[in-house]
């Protein structure tokens, strides 16, 4: 996905100049310009900061449709936007649905990939099923390594993290509500 072109399209559709978006987001207008020209590739946190100036979530950004159509039911694997990175792919299902009450992700963790040293916490609940490989899931003080067919479900307010401790790629299908992506 061309993040720069998408940012320009969304910004223009919302009637914002580069300067106005930069002011709202607390960044320089040069930053907006460089992203739109694809001269820099923003990190997720940097992009999130820019999008706060619209305001817009990452999920809304990647699923923003300039020409809304009828709601879709089916999605091919190559139509799922990656909200993660090369180490942890977070592939979002249902991007064109007008009102998503649940986030469904196909998560792909490369060997040794993890969600970071800081525990995640947010509103809602989440659950998932491991399809392939193994993943260490930490929720509060509980730590468990899950393999194919194993699953998890917890209140997302509890501190949690995910880490691929195996030598192979790990794949999970997960859901969270309310959607945080």
C-alpha positions in Angstrom: 0.0 0.0 0.0 1.2 3.5 -0.9 1.0 5.2 2.5 2.0 8.6 1.1 -0.6 8.6 -1.7 -3.2 7.4 0.8 -2.3 10.2 3.3 -2.6 12.8 0.6 -6.0 11.4 -0.6 -7.4 11.3 2.9 -6.1 14.7 3.8 -7.5 16.3 0.7 -10.8 14.5 1.1 -11.0 16.0 4.6 -10.2 19.5 3.1 -7.0 19.9 5.0 -3.8 21.5 3.7 -0.4 20.0 4.6 0.2 23.0 6.9 -3.2 22.6 8.7 -2.7 18.9 9.3 0.8 19.4 10.5 -0.4 22.1 13.0 -3.2 19.8 14.3 -0.9 16.8 14.6 2.0 18.7 16.2 4.5 17.9 13.5 6.2 20.0 10.8 4.5 20.4 7.4 7.8 19.1 6.0 7.1 15.8 7.8 3.7 15.6 6.1 5.2 16.5 2.7 8.0 13.8 3.1 5.5 11.1 4.0 3.2 12.0 1.1 6.1 11.9 -1.4 7.2 8.5 0.1 10.6 10.0 0.9 10.2 8.7 4.5 8.3 5.7 5.7 6.6 6.6 9.0 6.6 4.2 11.9 3.2 3.1 13.2 3.5 5.5 16.2 4.5 8.4 13.9 1.6 7.7 11.5 -0.8 7.5 14.5 0.4 10.9 15.6 -0.2 12.4 12.2 -3.7 10.8 12.0 -4.6 12.3 15.4 -4.7 15.6 13.6 -7.6 14.5 11.4 -8.7 12.8 13.9 -8.6 9.2 12.5 -7.6 5.8 13.7 -5.1 3.6 11.9 -7.8 1.3 10.9 -9.9 4.1 9.5 -6.9 5.3 7.6 -6.1 2.0 6.0 -9.7 1.3 5.2 -10.9 4.8 4.2 -12.7 4.5 1.0 -13.0 7.6 -1.2 -15.8 6.0 -3.2 -18.0 4.1 -0.8 -19.7 1.1 -2.3 -22.0 -1.7 -1.2 -20.8 -3.5 1.9 -18.5 -6.4 1.0 -18.8 -9.9 2.5 -15.7 -11.6 1.1 -12.0 -10.6 1.0 -9.0 -12.2 -0.6 -5.8 -12.6 1.3 -4.1 -9.8 -0.6 -6.9 -7.3 0.2 -6.2 -7.4 4.0 -4.2 -4.3 5.0 -1.2 -5.0 7.2 -1.5 -2.8 10.3 1.7 -4.2 11.7 5.2 -4.5 10.2 7.5 -7.1 8.7 8.0 -9.0 12.0 4.4 -9.0 13.1 1.8 -8.8 10.4 -1.7 -7.7 11.6 -4.0 -8.3 8.7 -7.4 -6.7 9.2 -10.6 -8.4 7.9 -13.7 -6.4 7.0 -12.1 -3.2 6.1 -15.0 -1.8 4.0 -17.7 -2.6 6.5 -19.3 0.7 7.5 -19.7 -0.1 11.2 -17.3 -2.8 12.5 -18.1 -3.8 16.1 -15.3 -6.4 16.1 -11.8 -6.5 14.8 -10.8 -9.8 13.2 -7.1 -10.2 12.5 -4.9 -12.8 10.9 -1.7 -12.4 12.8 1.6 -13.6 11.5 4.6 -13.6 13.9 8.1 -14.2 12.5 10.5 -16.3 14.8 11.5 -14.2 17.8 9.0 -11.5 17.1 7.2 -10.0 20.0 4.8 -7.1 20.7 7.5 -5.3 22.6 8.9 -5.0 26.1 6.0 -3.0 27.4 2.7 -4.8 28.1 -0.3 -3.8 26.1 -3.5 -2.6 27.7 -6.8 -1.3 26.2 -10.5 -1.5 26.6 -12.5 -4.6 25.7 -11.8 -8.3 25.3 -9.8 -10.3 22.9 -9.4 -13.9 21.9 -7.7 -16.1 19.4 -6.8 -19.5 18.1 -3.3 -20.5 17.1 -3.3 -22.1 13.6 0.4 -22.7 13.1 3.6 -22.5 15.2 3.8 -21.5 18.8 3.3 -18.3 20.7 4.0 -17.3 24.3 1.1 -15.3 25.7 1.5 -13.3 28.9 -1.7 -12.0 30.6 -1.0 -10.3 33.9 1.2 -12.8 35.8 0.1 -15.8 33.7 2.4 -17.0 31.0 1.6 -19.9 28.6 3.1 -21.2 25.4 0.3 -22.1 23.0 0.5 -24.3 19.9 -1.8 -25.2 17.0 -5.4 -25.6 18.1 -4.8 -23.8 21.5 -6.6 -20.6 22.2 -6.9 -17.6 24.6 -9.6 -15.2 25.7 -9.1 -12.3 28.2 -10.1 -8.8 29.3 -7.8 -6.5 27.4 -7.5 -4.2 30.3 -5.1 -6.7 31.8 -1.5 -6.1 30.8 -0.6 -8.5 28.0 2.0 -9.4 25.3 2.7 -11.9 22.6 6.0 -13.5 21.7 6.9 -16.1 19.1 9.3 -18.4 21.1 9.4 -21.1 18.4 11.7 -21.4 15.4 8.9 -21.2 12.9 6.4 -18.6 11.8 3.3 -18.5 14.1 -0.2 -17.7 12.7 -3.2 -16.8 14.8 -6.7 -15.7 14.0 -7.9 -13.3 16.6 -10.8 -11.1 17.4 -11.3 -8.1 19.7 -14.2 -6.0 20.7 -14.5 -3.1 20.6 -12.1 -2.9 17.7 -8.9 -1.2 18.6 -7.6 -1.1 15.0 
